[in-house]
Amino acid sequence: MAESTTQHKPLTGWDKPELDLSKAEWQSSSRGLGDVQIAFVEGFIAMRNSGRPESPSLIFTPAEWGAFVSGAREGEFDLT
């Protein structure tokens, strides 16, 4: 089977850089009891699934992160 490479076009309006997360210091959510980890990298917040760290990470600006956390606290997101 031949190897293939999939190239993704940047999303329209996507103004976030490609961050090197290989040396990020990941912190567990919920004092280590949750499935989510976050890292602060170059002024952005990265979030990943701790059970599948090789999966893509979500990248937030500080403003986006604040809105996400605020919405989660108000019950807008199901984090279980």
All heavy atoms as a GROMACS GRO file, in nm:
protein
  617
    1MET      N    1   0.084  -0.118   0.000
    1MET     CA    2   0.000   0.000   0.000
    1MET      C    3   0.088   0.124   0.000
    1MET      O    4   0.179   0.137   0.080
    1MET     CB    5  -0.090  -0.004   0.123
    1MET     CG    6  -0.175   0.118   0.139
    1MET     SD    7  -0.276   0.103   0.288
    1MET     CE    8  -0.431   0.149   0.220
    2ALA      N    9   0.062   0.215  -0.088
    2ALA     CA   10   0.140   0.337  -0.098
    2ALA      C   11   0.101   0.434   0.013
    2ALA      O   12  -0.015   0.442   0.052
    2ALA     CB   13   0.119   0.402  -0.234
    3GLU      N   14   0.200   0.507   0.062
    3GLU     CA   15   0.172   0.608   0.164
    3GLU      C   16   0.112   0.730   0.096
    3GLU      O   17   0.146   0.763  -0.016
    3GLU     CB   18   0.300   0.647   0.236
    3GLU     CG   19   0.353   0.539   0.325
    3GLU     CD   20   0.474   0.585   0.404
    3GLU    OE1   21   0.481   0.704   0.435
    3GLU    OE2   22   0.558   0.502   0.432
    4SER      N   23   0.022   0.794   0.166
    4SER     CA   24  -0.036   0.916   0.111
    4SER      C   25  -0.024   1.028   0.213
    4SER      O   26  -0.013   1.004   0.332
    4SER     CB   27  -0.184   0.894   0.074
    4SER     OG   28  -0.258   0.867   0.191
    5THR      N   29  -0.024   1.147   0.163
    5THR     CA   30  -0.017   1.266   0.249
    5THR      C   31  -0.142   1.348   0.226
    5THR      O   32  -0.177   1.378   0.113
    5THR     CB   33   0.107   1.350   0.214
    5THR    OG1   34   0.223   1.268   0.229
    5THR    CG2   35   0.118   1.471   0.304
    6THR      N   36  -0.208   1.379   0.333
    6THR     CA   37  -0.326   1.464   0.325
    6THR      C   38  -0.285   1.605   0.362
    6THR      O   39  -0.225   1.626   0.467
    6THR     CB   40  -0.436   1.416   0.421
    6THR    OG1   41  -0.466   1.280   0.390
    6THR    CG2   42  -0.560   1.501   0.408
    7GLN      N   43  -0.315   1.699   0.277
    7GLN     CA   44  -0.285   1.837   0.307
    7GLN      C   45  -0.414   1.910   0.338
    7GLN      O   46  -0.512   1.896   0.268
    7GLN     CB   47  -0.213   1.904   0.190
    7GLN     CG   48  -0.077   1.844   0.165
    7GLN     CD   49   0.000   1.921   0.060
    7GLN    OE1   50  -0.044   2.026   0.014
    7GLN    NE2   51   0.114   1.870   0.023
    8HIS      N   52  -0.411   1.984   0.447
    8HIS     CA   53  -0.528   2.060   0.488
    8HIS      C   54  -0.505   2.206   0.455
    8HIS      O   55  -0.400   2.261   0.485
    8HIS     CB   56  -0.552   2.045   0.638
    8HIS     CG   57  -0.579   1.905   0.679
    8HIS    ND1   58  -0.703   1.848   0.668
    8HIS    CD2   59  -0.498   1.809   0.730
    8HIS    CE1   60  -0.697   1.725   0.711
    8HIS    NE2   61  -0.574   1.698   0.749
    9LYS      N   62  -0.605   2.268   0.396
    9LYS     CA   63  -0.599   2.413   0.372
    9LYS      C   64  -0.633   2.483   0.502
    9LYS      O   65  -0.721   2.438   0.576
    9LYS     CB   66  -0.698   2.453   0.263
    9LYS     CG   67  -0.664   2.400   0.127
    9LYS     CD   68  -0.765   2.448   0.027
    9LYS     CE   69  -0.732   2.393  -0.111
    9LYS     NZ   70  -0.828   2.436  -0.211
   10PRO      N   71  -0.567   2.594   0.532
   10PRO     CA   72  -0.604   2.670   0.652
   10PRO      C   73  -0.749   2.715   0.644
   10PRO      O   74  -0.800   2.747   0.537
   10PRO     CB   75  -0.508   2.790   0.651
   10PRO     CG   76  -0.400   2.753   0.557
   10PRO     CD   77  -0.458   2.654   0.460
   11LEU      N   78  -0.815   2.717   0.758
   11LEU     CA   79  -0.953   2.763   0.762
   11LEU      C   80  -0.960   2.913   0.737
   11LEU      O   81  -0.872   2.988   0.781
   11LEU     CB   82  -1.015   2.732   0.898
   11LEU     CG   83  -1.020   2.584   0.936
   11LEU    CD1   84  -1.069   2.569   1.079
   11LEU    CD2   85  -1.112   2.508   0.842
   12THR      N   86  -1.063   2.957   0.670
   12THR     CA   87  -1.083   3.100   0.648
   12THR      C   88  -1.098   3.168   0.783
   12THR      O   89  -1.175   3.124   0.868
   12THR     CB   90  -1.208   3.124   0.562
   12THR    OG1   91  -1.192   3.056   0.439
   12THR    CG2   92  -1.229   3.272   0.538
   13GLY      N   93  -1.023   3.274   0.806
   13GLY     CA   94  -1.030   3.345   0.932
   13GLY      C   95  -0.946   3.284   1.042
   13GLY      O   96  -0.945   3.332   1.153
   14TRP      N   97  -0.876   3.177   1.012
   14TRP     CA   98  -0.792   3.109   1.111
   14TRP      C   99  -0.664   3.188   1.125
   14TRP      O  100  -0.579   3.189   1.038
   14TRP     CB  101  -0.762   2.966   1.064
   14TRP     CG  102  -0.684   2.886   1.162
   14TRP    CD1  103  -0.549   2.863   1.159
   14TRP    CD2  104  -0.732   2.816   1.277
   14TRP    NE1  105  -0.512   2.783   1.264
   14TRP    CE2  106  -0.622   2.754   1.339
   14TRP    CE3  107  -0.857   2.802   1.334
   14TRP    CZ2  108  -0.635   2.678   1.454
   14TRP    CZ3  109  -0.868   2.725   1.448
   14TRP    CH2  110  -0.759   2.665   1.506
   15ASP      N  111  -0.649   3.258   1.237
   15ASP     CA  112  -0.534   3.344   1.254
   15ASP      C  113  -0.440   3.294   1.364
   15ASP      O  114  -0.365   3.370   1.422
   15ASP     CB  115  -0.579   3.487   1.285
   15ASP     CG  116  -0.667   3.494   1.409
   15ASP    OD1  117  -0.708   3.388   1.461
   15ASP    OD2  118  -0.697   3.606   1.452
   16LYS      N  119  -0.444   3.164   1.389
   16LYS     CA  120  -0.358   3.107   1.493
   16LYS      C  121  -0.239   3.038   1.427
   16LYS      O  122  -0.253   2.972   1.324
   16LYS     CB  123  -0.438   3.008   1.577
   16LYS     CG  124  -0.549   3.077   1.652
   16LYS     CD  125  -0.637   2.979   1.723
   16LYS     CE  126  -0.757   3.054   1.776
   16LYS     NZ  127  -0.878   2.980   1.771
   17PRO      N  128  -0.123   3.053   1.488
   17PRO     CA  129  -0.004   2.991   1.428
   17PRO      C  130   0.000   2.841   1.454
   17PRO      O  131  -0.072   2.790   1.540
   17PRO     CB  132   0.110   3.060   1.504
   17PRO     CG  133   0.051   3.092   1.638
   17PRO     CD  134  -0.093   3.127   1.609
   18GLU      N  135   0.082   2.774   1.378
   18GLU     CA  136   0.108   2.632   1.405
   18GLU      C  137   0.200   2.628   1.526
   18GLU      O  138   0.314   2.673   1.519
   18GLU     CB  139   0.176   2.566   1.284
   18GLU     CG  140   0.084   2.549   1.165
   18GLU     CD  141  -0.022   2.443   1.188
   18GLU    OE1  142   0.007   2.342   1.256
   18GLU    OE2  143  -0.134   2.464   1.140
   19LEU      N  144   0.151   2.581   1.638
   19LEU     CA  145   0.230   2.578   1.760
   19LEU      C  146   0.302   2.445   1.775
   19LEU      O  147   0.248   2.340   1.741
   19LEU     CB  148   0.139   2.599   1.882
   19LEU     CG  149   0.061   2.729   1.888
   19LEU    CD1  150  -0.031   2.729   2.009
   19LEU    CD2  151   0.155   2.848   1.894
   20ASP      N  152   0.425   2.450   1.826
   20ASP     CA  153   0.499   2.329   1.857
   20ASP      C  154   0.458   2.285   1.997
   20ASP      O  155   0.499   2.345   2.096
   20ASP     CB  156   0.650   2.354   1.850
   20ASP     CG  157   0.732   2.231   1.883
   20ASP    OD1  158   0.673   2.120   1.899
   20ASP    OD2  159   0.855   2.244   1.893
   21LEU      N  160   0.376   2.182   2.006
   21LEU     CA  161   0.326   2.134   2.134
   21LEU      C  162   0.408   2.017   2.189
   21LEU      O  163   0.376   1.964   2.294
   21LEU     CB  164   0.180   2.091   2.120
   21LEU     CG  165   0.083   2.200   2.072
   21LEU    CD1  166  -0.057   2.142   2.054
   21LEU    CD2  167   0.082   2.317   2.166
   22SER      N  168   0.516   1.982   2.119
   22SER     CA  169   0.595   1.865   2.160
   22SER      C  170   0.662   1.883   2.295
   22SER      O  171   0.688   1.785   2.364
   22SER     CB  172   0.698   1.830   2.053
   22SER     OG  173   0.792   1.936   2.039
   23LYS      N  174   0.692   2.005   2.334
   23LYS     CA  175   0.758   2.029   2.462
   23LYS      C  176   0.667   2.103   2.560
   23LYS      O  177   0.712   2.155   2.661
   23LYS     CB  178   0.887   2.108   2.441
   23LYS     CG  179   0.990   2.029   2.362
   23LYS     CD  180   1.117   2.106   2.343
   23LYS     CE  181   1.213   2.025   2.256
   23LYS     NZ  182   1.336   2.094   2.230
   24ALA      N  183   0.537   2.105   2.530
   24ALA     CA  184   0.442   2.173   2.618
   24ALA      C  185   0.432   2.101   2.752
   24ALA      O  186   0.445   1.980   2.759
   24ALA     CB  187   0.304   2.177   2.551
   25GLU      N  188   0.410   2.179   2.856
   25GLU     CA  189   0.390   2.123   2.989
   25GLU      C  190   0.239   2.110   3.012
   25GLU      O  191   0.173   2.207   3.047
   25GLU     CB  192   0.454   2.212   3.095
   25GLU     CG  193   0.605   2.213   3.085
   25GLU     CD  194   0.670   2.295   3.195
   25GLU    OE1  195   0.614   2.303   3.306
   25GLU    OE2  196   0.777   2.350   3.169
   26TRP      N  197   0.187   1.991   2.988
   26TRP     CA  198   0.044   1.966   2.996
   26TRP      C  199   0.002   1.950   3.141
   26TRP      O  200   0.068   1.885   3.221
   26TRP     CB  201   0.009   1.840   2.917
   26TRP     CG  202   0.030   1.858   2.769
   26TRP    CD1  203   0.140   1.823   2.698
   26TRP    CD2  204  -0.059   1.920   2.678
   26TRP    NE1  205   0.123   1.859   2.566
   26TRP    CE2  206   0.002   1.919   2.552
   26TRP    CE3  207  -0.185   1.977   2.691
   26TRP    CZ2  208  -0.059   1.971   2.439
   26TRP    CZ3  209  -0.246   2.029   2.578
   26TRP    CH2  210  -0.183   2.026   2.453
   27GLN      N  211  -0.111   2.012   3.174
   27GLN     CA  212  -0.168   2.005   3.308
   27GLN      C  213  -0.304   1.938   3.299
   27GLN      O  214  -0.384   1.970   3.212
   27GLN     CB  215  -0.184   2.147   3.365
   27GLN     CG  216  -0.055   2.224   3.371
   27GLN     CD  217  -0.078   2.369   3.410
   27GLN    OE1  218  -0.170   2.400   3.484
   27GLN    NE2  219   0.005   2.457   3.358
   28SER      N  220  -0.329   1.847   3.391
   28SER     CA  221  -0.457   1.778   3.393
   28SER      C  222  -0.566   1.867   3.450
   28SER      O  223  -0.542   1.946   3.541
   28SER     CB  224  -0.449   1.650   3.477
   28SER     OG  225  -0.363   1.558   3.417
   29SER      N  226  -0.684   1.851   3.397
   29SER     CA  227  -0.799   1.924   3.451
   29SER      C  228  -0.852   1.848   3.572
   29SER      O  229  -0.815   1.734   3.597
   29SER     CB  230  -0.909   1.934   3.346
   29SER     OG  231  -0.959   1.804   3.316
   30SER      N  232  -0.936   1.909   3.648
   30SER     CA  233  -1.003   1.846   3.762
   30SER      C  234  -0.906   1.776   3.856
   30SER      O  235  -0.931   1.667   3.904
   30SER     CB  236  -1.108   1.745   3.713
   30SER     OG  237  -1.199   1.806   3.628
   31ARG      N  238  -0.792   1.838   3.878
   31ARG     CA  239  -0.690   1.784   3.969
   31ARG      C  240  -0.649   1.641   3.932
   31ARG      O  241  -0.633   1.555   4.015
   31ARG     CB  242  -0.740   1.791   4.112
   31ARG     CG  243  -0.759   1.933   4.160
   31ARG     CD  244  -0.813   1.938   4.300
   31ARG     NE  245  -0.834   2.074   4.341
   31ARG     CZ  246  -0.947   2.141   4.326
   31ARG    NH1  247  -1.052   2.084   4.270
   31ARG    NH2  248  -0.959   2.265   4.366
   32GLY      N  249  -0.641   1.616   3.802
   32GLY     CA  250  -0.596   1.485   3.756
   32GLY      C  251  -0.706   1.384   3.736
   32GLY      O  252  -0.682   1.272   3.693
   33LEU      N  253  -0.830   1.421   3.763
   33LEU     CA  254  -0.941   1.327   3.752
   33LEU      C  255  -1.011   1.336   3.616
   33LEU      O  256  -1.091   1.249   3.584
   33LEU     CB  257  -1.043   1.352   3.864
   33LEU     CG  258  -0.988   1.342   4.006
   33LEU    CD1  259  -1.095   1.383   4.107
   33LEU    CD2  260  -0.936   1.203   4.035
   34GLY      N  261  -0.986   1.440   3.540
   34GLY     CA  262  -1.056   1.461   3.414
   34GLY      C  263  -0.984   1.399   3.296
   34GLY      O  264  -0.874   1.346   3.307
   35ASP      N  265  -1.049   1.408   3.182
   35ASP     CA  266  -0.995   1.354   3.058
   35ASP      C  267  -0.930   1.460   2.972
   35ASP      O  268  -0.888   1.432   2.862
   35ASP     CB  269  -1.106   1.287   2.977
   35ASP     CG  270  -1.161   1.164   3.045
   35ASP    OD1  271  -1.086   1.099   3.119
   35ASP    OD2  272  -1.280   1.134   3.024
   36VAL      N  273  -0.925   1.583   3.021
   36VAL     CA  274  -0.874   1.695   2.942
   36VAL      C  275  -0.745   1.747   3.005
   36VAL      O  276  -0.732   1.753   3.126
   36VAL     CB  277  -0.979   1.808   2.936
   36VAL    CG1  278  -0.924   1.931   2.868
   36VAL    CG2  279  -1.104   1.759   2.866
   37GLN      N  280  -0.650   1.782   2.919
   37GLN     CA  281  -0.527   1.847   2.963
   37GLN      C  282  -0.514   1.979   2.890
   37GLN      O  283  -0.557   1.991   2.775
   37GLN     CB  284  -0.405   1.761   2.932
   37GLN     CG  285  -0.400   1.631   3.008
   37GLN     CD  286  -0.280   1.547   2.967
   37GLN    OE1  287  -0.246   1.538   2.850
   37GLN    NE2  288  -0.218   1.485   3.066
   38ILE      N  289  -0.454   2.078   2.957
   38ILE     CA  290  -0.428   2.206   2.892
   38ILE      C  291  -0.281   2.242   2.905
   38ILE      O  292  -0.212   2.193   2.995
   38ILE     CB  293  -0.516   2.319   2.949
   38ILE    CG1  294  -0.488   2.341   3.098
   38ILE    CG2  295  -0.664   2.292   2.924
   38ILE    CD1  296  -0.552   2.467   3.153
   39ALA      N  297  -0.235   2.326   2.814
   39ALA     CA  298  -0.098   2.377   2.817
   39ALA      C  299  -0.102   2.521   2.768
   39ALA      O  300  -0.184   2.558   2.684
   39ALA     CB  301  -0.007   2.293   2.728
   40PHE      N  302  -0.014   2.602   2.824
   40PHE     CA  303  -0.001   2.741   2.783
   40PHE      C  304   0.123   2.751   2.696
   40PHE      O  305   0.234   2.724   2.742
   40PHE     CB  306   0.009   2.831   2.907
   40PHE     CG  307  -0.111   2.818   2.996
   40PHE    CD1  308  -0.112   2.729   3.102
   40PHE    CD2  309  -0.224   2.894   2.971
   40PHE    CE1  310  -0.224   2.716   3.183
   40PHE    CE2  311  -0.337   2.881   3.052
   40PHE     CZ  312  -0.336   2.792   3.158
   41VAL      N  313   0.103   2.788   2.569
   41VAL     CA  314   0.212   2.789   2.472
   41VAL      C  315   0.206   2.918   2.390
   41VAL      O  316   0.106   2.944   2.323
   41VAL     CB  317   0.204   2.667   2.377
   41VAL    CG1  318   0.317   2.668   2.276
   41VAL    CG2  319   0.202   2.537   2.455
   42GLU      N  320   0.312   2.996   2.398
   42GLU     CA  321   0.327   3.116   2.316
   42GLU      C  322   0.205   3.208   2.321
   42GLU      O  323   0.162   3.263   2.219
   42GLU     CB  324   0.359   3.078   2.172
   42GLU     CG  325   0.489   3.001   2.157
   42GLU     CD  326   0.518   2.962   2.013
   42GLU    OE1  327   0.472   3.033   1.920
   42GLU    OE2  328   0.587   2.860   1.994
   43GLY      N  329   0.145   3.225   2.438
   43GLY     CA  330   0.031   3.314   2.452
   43GLY      C  331  -0.103   3.253   2.418
   43GLY      O  332  -0.204   3.322   2.419
   44PHE      N  333  -0.106   3.126   2.384
   44PHE     CA  334  -0.229   3.056   2.351
   44PHE      C  335  -0.253   2.946   2.454
   44PHE      O  336  -0.162   2.907   2.527
   44PHE     CB  337  -0.221   2.993   2.211
   44PHE     CG  338  -0.216   3.095   2.101
   44PHE    CD1  339  -0.095   3.145   2.057
   44PHE    CD2  340  -0.332   3.139   2.040
   44PHE    CE1  341  -0.088   3.239   1.956
   44PHE    CE2  342  -0.327   3.233   1.938
   44PHE     CZ  343  -0.206   3.284   1.896
   45ILE      N  344  -0.373   2.893   2.457
   45ILE     CA  345  -0.406   2.781   2.544
   45ILE      C  346  -0.441   2.664   2.453
   45ILE      O  347  -0.527   2.675   2.364
   45ILE     CB  348  -0.527   2.814   2.636
   45ILE    CG1  349  -0.492   2.930   2.731
   45ILE    CG2  350  -0.564   2.691   2.720
   45ILE    CD1  351  -0.529   3.064   2.680
   46ALA      N  352  -0.372   2.552   2.474
   46ALA     CA  353  -0.399   2.430   2.398
   46ALA      C  354  -0.473   2.333   2.489
   46ALA      O  355  -0.443   2.323   2.607
   46ALA     CB  356  -0.269   2.368   2.348
   47MET      N  357  -0.569   2.262   2.433
   47MET     CA  358  -0.645   2.163   2.509
   47MET      C  359  -0.646   2.033   2.431
   47MET      O  360  -0.663   2.033   2.309
   47MET     CB  361  -0.789   2.212   2.532
   47MET     CG  362  -0.871   2.120   2.617
   47MET     SD  363  -1.032   2.190   2.666
   47MET     CE  364  -1.120   2.190   2.511
   48ARG      N  365  -0.623   1.922   2.503
   48ARG     CA  366  -0.622   1.791   2.435
   48ARG      C  367  -0.689   1.686   2.523
   48ARG      O  368  -0.709   1.704   2.642
   48ARG     CB  369  -0.480   1.748   2.402
   48ARG     CG  370  -0.398   1.706   2.522
   48ARG     CD  371  -0.259   1.662   2.482
   48ARG     NE  372  -0.184   1.615   2.599
   48ARG     CZ  373  -0.059   1.576   2.594
   48ARG    NH1  374   0.007   1.580   2.480
   48ARG    NH2  375   0.002   1.534   2.703
   49ASN      N  376  -0.720   1.574   2.460
   49ASN     CA  377  -0.776   1.458   2.527
   49ASN      C  378  -0.660   1.382   2.588
   49ASN      O  379  -0.572   1.334   2.517
   49ASN     CB  380  -0.850   1.372   2.424
   49ASN     CG  381  -0.909   1.246   2.482
   49ASN    OD1  382  -0.870   1.199   2.589
   49ASN    ND2  383  -1.004   1.188   2.410
   50SER      N  384  -0.658   1.368   2.722
   50SER     CA  385  -0.545   1.302   2.786
   50SER      C  386  -0.538   1.154   2.753
   50SER      O  387  -0.431   1.094   2.757
   50SER     CB  388  -0.553   1.320   2.939
   50SER     OG  389  -0.669   1.259   2.991
   51GLY      N  390  -0.650   1.094   2.716
   51GLY     CA  391  -0.651   0.952   2.679
   51GLY      C  392  -0.597   0.927   2.540
   51GLY      O  393  -0.559   0.815   2.507
   52ARG      N  394  -0.593   1.031   2.457
   52ARG     CA  395  -0.542   1.021   2.320
   52ARG      C  396  -0.458   1.144   2.288
   52ARG      O  397  -0.496   1.227   2.206
   52ARG     CB  398  -0.658   1.009   2.221
   52ARG     CG  399  -0.742   0.883   2.247
   52ARG     CD  400  -0.836   0.853   2.138
   52ARG     NE  401  -0.758   0.831   2.017
   52ARG     CZ  402  -0.810   0.829   1.896
   52ARG    NH1  403  -0.938   0.847   1.879
   52ARG    NH2  404  -0.736   0.809   1.790
   53PRO      N  405  -0.344   1.157   2.354
   53PRO     CA  406  -0.263   1.279   2.335
   53PRO      C  407  -0.213   1.300   2.193
   53PRO      O  408  -0.175   1.411   2.157
   53PRO     CB  409  -0.148   1.260   2.433
   53PRO     CG  410  -0.146   1.117   2.466
   53PRO     CD  411  -0.285   1.064   2.447
   54GLU      N  412  -0.215   1.196   2.112
   54GLU     CA  413  -0.172   1.211   1.973
   54GLU      C  414  -0.279   1.275   1.884
   54GLU      O  415  -0.250   1.318   1.772
   54GLU     CB  416  -0.132   1.074   1.914
   54GLU     CG  417  -0.248   0.980   1.888
   54GLU     CD  418  -0.304   0.908   2.011
   54GLU    OE1  419  -0.252   0.924   2.123
   54GLU    OE2  420  -0.402   0.835   1.994
   55SER      N  421  -0.400   1.284   1.934
   55SER     CA  422  -0.509   1.347   1.860
   55SER      C  423  -0.486   1.497   1.851
   55SER      O  424  -0.414   1.554   1.933
   55SER     CB  425  -0.643   1.322   1.930
   55SER     OG  426  -0.673   1.185   1.928
   56PRO      N  427  -0.549   1.562   1.755
   56PRO     CA  428  -0.532   1.708   1.743
   56PRO      C  429  -0.575   1.781   1.870
   56PRO      O  430  -0.668   1.739   1.938
   56PRO     CB  431  -0.623   1.745   1.625
   56PRO     CG  432  -0.638   1.619   1.548
   56PRO     CD  433  -0.633   1.509   1.649
   57SER      N  434  -0.507   1.889   1.898
   57SER     CA  435  -0.540   1.974   2.012
   57SER      C  436  -0.622   2.093   1.966
   57SER      O  437  -0.607   2.139   1.853
   57SER     CB  438  -0.411   2.026   2.077
   57SER     OG  439  -0.334   1.919   2.126
   58LEU      N  440  -0.707   2.141   2.052
   58LEU     CA  441  -0.779   2.264   2.026
   58LEU      C  442  -0.693   2.380   2.073
   58LEU      O  443  -0.631   2.373   2.179
   58LEU     CB  444  -0.912   2.267   2.102
   58LEU     CG  445  -1.014   2.161   2.063
   58LEU    CD1  446  -1.132   2.165   2.157
   58LEU    CD2  447  -1.059   2.183   1.920
   59ILE      N  448  -0.689   2.487   1.996
   59ILE     CA  449  -0.608   2.604   2.031
   59ILE      C  450  -0.702   2.722   2.053
   59ILE      O  451  -0.788   2.751   1.970
   59ILE     CB  452  -0.507   2.638   1.918
   59ILE    CG1  453  -0.423   2.516   1.881
   59ILE    CG2  454  -0.421   2.757   1.958
   59ILE    CD1  455  -0.336   2.461   1.992
   60PHE      N  456  -0.685   2.789   2.167
   60PHE     CA  457  -0.767   2.903   2.204
   60PHE      C  458  -0.680   3.027   2.223
   60PHE      O  459  -0.570   3.017   2.276
   60PHE     CB  460  -0.837   2.879   2.339
   60PHE     CG  461  -0.935   2.765   2.341
   60PHE    CD1  462  -0.893   2.636   2.370
   60PHE    CD2  463  -1.069   2.788   2.318
   60PHE    CE1  464  -0.984   2.531   2.375
   60PHE    CE2  465  -1.161   2.683   2.324
   60PHE     CZ  466  -1.117   2.555   2.351
   61THR      N  467  -0.732   3.142   2.184
   61THR     CA  468  -0.671   3.268   2.226
   61THR      C  469  -0.715   3.289   2.372
   61THR      O  470  -0.811   3.224   2.417
   61THR     CB  471  -0.720   3.386   2.141
   61THR    OG1  472  -0.860   3.403   2.165
   61THR    CG2  473  -0.689   3.368   1.994
   62PRO      N  474  -0.651   3.378   2.446
   62PRO     CA  475  -0.698   3.403   2.582
   62PRO      C  476  -0.845   3.445   2.589
   62PRO      O  477  -0.919   3.401   2.678
   62PRO     CB  478  -0.604   3.514   2.632
   62PRO     CG  479  -0.477   3.488   2.556
   62PRO     CD  480  -0.524   3.446   2.419
   63ALA      N  481  -0.891   3.526   2.495
   63ALA     CA  482  -1.031   3.569   2.494
   63ALA      C  483  -1.124   3.450   2.467
   63ALA      O  484  -1.230   3.436   2.530
   63ALA     CB  485  -1.054   3.679   2.391
   64GLU      N  486  -1.087   3.365   2.372
   64GLU     CA  487  -1.168   3.247   2.342
   64GLU      C  488  -1.173   3.153   2.462
   64GLU      O  489  -1.277   3.096   2.494
   64GLU     CB  490  -1.112   3.173   2.221
   64GLU     CG  491  -1.128   3.246   2.091
   64GLU     CD  492  -1.050   3.184   1.978
   64GLU    OE1  493  -0.947   3.117   2.003
   64GLU    OE2  494  -1.091   3.204   1.862
   65TRP      N  495  -1.059   3.136   2.529
   65TRP     CA  496  -1.053   3.049   2.646
   65TRP      C  497  -1.144   3.103   2.756
   65TRP      O  498  -1.219   3.028   2.819
   65TRP     CB  499  -0.909   3.036   2.696
   65TRP     CG  500  -0.898   2.947   2.815
   65TRP    CD1  501  -0.876   2.984   2.944
   65TRP    CD2  502  -0.912   2.805   2.818
   65TRP    NE1  503  -0.873   2.874   3.026
   65TRP    CE2  504  -0.896   2.763   2.951
   65TRP    CE3  505  -0.937   2.710   2.720
   65TRP    CZ2  506  -0.903   2.629   2.989
   65TRP    CZ3  507  -0.945   2.576   2.757
   65TRP    CH2  508  -0.928   2.537   2.890
   66GLY      N  509  -1.140   3.234   2.779
   66GLY     CA  510  -1.226   3.294   2.879
   66GLY      C  511  -1.373   3.271   2.849
   66GLY      O  512  -1.452   3.238   2.938
   67ALA      N  513  -1.411   3.285   2.723
   67ALA     CA  514  -1.550   3.263   2.683
   67ALA      C  515  -1.587   3.116   2.700
   67ALA      O  516  -1.698   3.084   2.745
   67ALA     CB  517  -1.570   3.307   2.538
   68PHE      N  518  -1.497   3.026   2.665
   68PHE     CA  519  -1.522   2.883   2.680
   68PHE      C  520  -1.544   2.847   2.826
   68PHE      O  521  -1.641   2.781   2.862
   68PHE     CB  522  -1.406   2.802   2.621
   68PHE     CG  523  -1.418   2.655   2.645
   68PHE    CD1  524  -1.503   2.577   2.570
   68PHE    CD2  525  -1.342   2.594   2.745
   68PHE    CE1  526  -1.515   2.440   2.593
   68PHE    CE2  527  -1.353   2.458   2.769
   68PHE     CZ  528  -1.439   2.381   2.692
   69VAL      N  529  -1.453   2.891   2.912
   69VAL     CA  530  -1.464   2.860   3.056
   69VAL      C  531  -1.590   2.922   3.115
   69VAL      O  532  -1.661   2.858   3.193
   69VAL     CB  533  -1.336   2.906   3.130
   69VAL    CG1  534  -1.353   2.895   3.281
   69VAL    CG2  535  -1.216   2.823   3.084
   70SER      N  536  -1.620   3.044   3.078
   70SER     CA  537  -1.741   3.111   3.128
   70SER      C  538  -1.865   3.033   3.086
   70SER      O  539  -1.955   3.010   3.167
   70SER     CB  540  -1.747   3.254   3.075
   70SER     OG  541  -1.866   3.317   3.116
   71GLY      N  542  -1.869   2.992   2.960
   71GLY     CA  543  -1.983   2.913   2.912
   71GLY      C  544  -1.994   2.780   2.983
   71GLY      O  545  -2.103   2.733   3.016
   72ALA      N  546  -1.880   2.716   3.010
   72ALA     CA  547  -1.881   2.588   3.080
   72ALA      C  548  -1.933   2.604   3.221
   72ALA      O  549  -2.011   2.521   3.269
   72ALA     CB  550  -1.740   2.529   3.081
   73ARG      N  551  -1.894   2.710   3.287
   73ARG     CA  552  -1.940   2.735   3.424
   73ARG      C  553  -2.090   2.761   3.430
   73ARG      O  554  -2.157   2.730   3.526
   73ARG     CB  555  -1.865   2.854   3.486
   73ARG     CG  556  -1.725   2.819   3.523
   73ARG     CD  557  -1.656   2.935   3.589
   73ARG     NE  558  -1.519   2.897   3.625
   73ARG     CZ  559  -1.419   2.980   3.626
   73ARG    NH1  560  -1.436   3.108   3.597
   73ARG    NH2  561  -1.298   2.939   3.660
   74GLU      N  562  -2.144   2.818   3.322
   74GLU     CA  563  -2.286   2.847   3.317
   74GLU      C  564  -2.366   2.727   3.266
   74GLU      O  565  -2.487   2.736   3.246
   74GLU     CB  566  -2.311   2.969   3.227
   74GLU     CG  567  -2.253   3.097   3.287
   74GLU     CD  568  -2.263   3.214   3.192
   74GLU    OE1  569  -2.323   3.202   3.084
   74GLU    OE2  570  -2.207   3.321   3.228
   75GLY      N  571  -2.299   2.614   3.241
   75GLY     CA  572  -2.367   2.494   3.196
   75GLY      C  573  -2.386   2.483   3.046
   75GLY      O  574  -2.457   2.397   2.999
   76GLU      N  575  -2.323   2.573   2.971
   76GLU     CA  576  -2.337   2.571   2.826
   76GLU      C  577  -2.270   2.450   2.764
   76GLU      O  578  -2.309   2.404   2.657
   76GLU     CB  579  -2.277   2.699   2.768
   76GLU     CG  580  -2.304   2.717   2.621
   76GLU     CD  581  -2.254   2.851   2.569
   76GLU    OE1  582  -2.248   2.948   2.647
   76GLU    OE2  583  -2.221   2.858   2.451
   77PHE      N  584  -2.170   2.394   2.831
   77PHE     CA  585  -2.094   2.280   2.778
   77PHE      C  586  -2.106   2.164   2.877
   77PHE      O  587  -2.102   2.182   2.996
   77PHE     CB  588  -1.947   2.315   2.761
   77PHE     CG  589  -1.924   2.431   2.668
   77PHE    CD1  590  -1.905   2.558   2.719
   77PHE    CD2  591  -1.924   2.412   2.532
   77PHE    CE1  592  -1.884   2.665   2.634
   77PHE    CE2  593  -1.904   2.519   2.447
   77PHE     CZ  594  -1.884   2.646   2.497
   78ASP      N  595  -2.117   2.044   2.824
   78ASP     CA  596  -2.117   1.924   2.908
   78ASP      C  597  -1.975   1.871   2.908
   78ASP      O  598  -1.928   1.817   2.808
   78ASP     CB  599  -2.214   1.820   2.852
   78ASP     CG  600  -2.217   1.694   2.935
   78ASP    OD1  601  -2.154   1.692   3.043
   78ASP    OD2  602  -2.280   1.597   2.891
   79LEU      N  603  -1.906   1.890   3.017
   79LEU     CA  604  -1.764   1.849   3.026
   79LEU      C  605  -1.746   1.711   3.086
   79LEU      O  606  -1.635   1.673   3.118
   79LEU     CB  607  -1.685   1.952   3.108
   79LEU     CG  608  -1.684   2.094   3.050
   79LEU    CD1  609  -1.609   2.186   3.143
   79LEU    CD2  610  -1.623   2.095   2.911
   80THR      N  611  -1.853   1.634   3.100
   80THR     CA  612  -1.839   1.500   3.158
   80THR      C  613  -1.810   1.397   3.053
   80THR      O  614  -1.833   1.414   2.938
   80THR     CB  615  -1.967   1.460   3.234
   80THR    OG1  616  -2.077   1.463   3.145
   80THR    CG2  617  -1.990   1.554   3.351
   0.00000   0.00000   0.00000
